């Protein structure tokens, strides 16, 4: 009995959170693998020339209808050998999620452009902008139940309900950001000494687009502010750690994710030829404040990357979820040209 009550309460919390405009942006637990959602200035900061990332997340299945999120992101480094003062980065980000019994859909398509000024051999200052399109709407509004459909004895689907929820909202959306990056990549035949550091801030939805399902004209999507501090540091010849802290705030809601990934190098790539490919494995532990412990594993071979994470729920939903959160998959491919002269960790 109590289990069912908690499930109903949790379902209401999930649906309520989905329709609140001040905190409903798409987000992932593997924040370090979605740099374009953190800051437009991260565009083009690649250990290579082009990067493509696919992301999938499934959550809330233990307490309500599953909440699924999909993402596909691509960015490229441009003019890295022809512009002496720096280089350009260009990319596109497509993310979509579906939530709850009403299948609330949220799709965000953005184009991103960044320029990274070379301050010295190891220091870059970047600025980026994003512009795109948001579509939001209920894919199954017929599943909604309204107070007007209560006939005194119970729910009566034959009575008229609310209107307007089936109409998708379509708006333009813009963002901007700044970051600073330090990189020192010193390699010998027997060691791997890669160090980097990134500090950035950004703002999304700077135009605060109007998004109202009920044509009230008063609901605007609040600006989302982000902050990032991350890096990679060697612990010895075979192990490195990649700590990071990622902060986001939208309206009255905020989120802080902090932790580290530890990478063990199984095999180094050859430094002057392409005959030997690198390989590594890693484990990660991150904490999303007041919400979940994020455990992750990853594998990397040559230009390919795979990551899997699982959220252990620690929030007020724990009585219903029994600690079960959501899982997330990340796939990445990075193309590395032979003459890539700027080296940046996979942030």
Secondary structure, 3 states (H helix, E strand, C coil): CHHHHHHHHHHHHHHHHHHCCCCCCCCCCCHHHCHHHHCHHHCCCCCCCEEEEEEEEEECCCCCCCEEEEEEEEEEEECCCCCCCEEEEEEEEEEEEEECCCCEEEEEEEEEEEEEEEEECCEEEEEEEEEEEEEEEECCHHHCCCHHHECCCCECCCCCCCCCCCCCEEEEEEEEEEEEEEEEEEECCCCEEEEEEEEEEEEECCCCCECCCCCCCCCECCCEEEEEEEEEEECCCCEEEEEEEEEEEECCEEEEEEEEEEEEEEECCCCCCCCCCCEEEEEEEEEECCCEEEEEEEEEECCEEEEEEEEEECCCCHHHHCCEEEEEEEEEEEECCCCCCCCCCCC
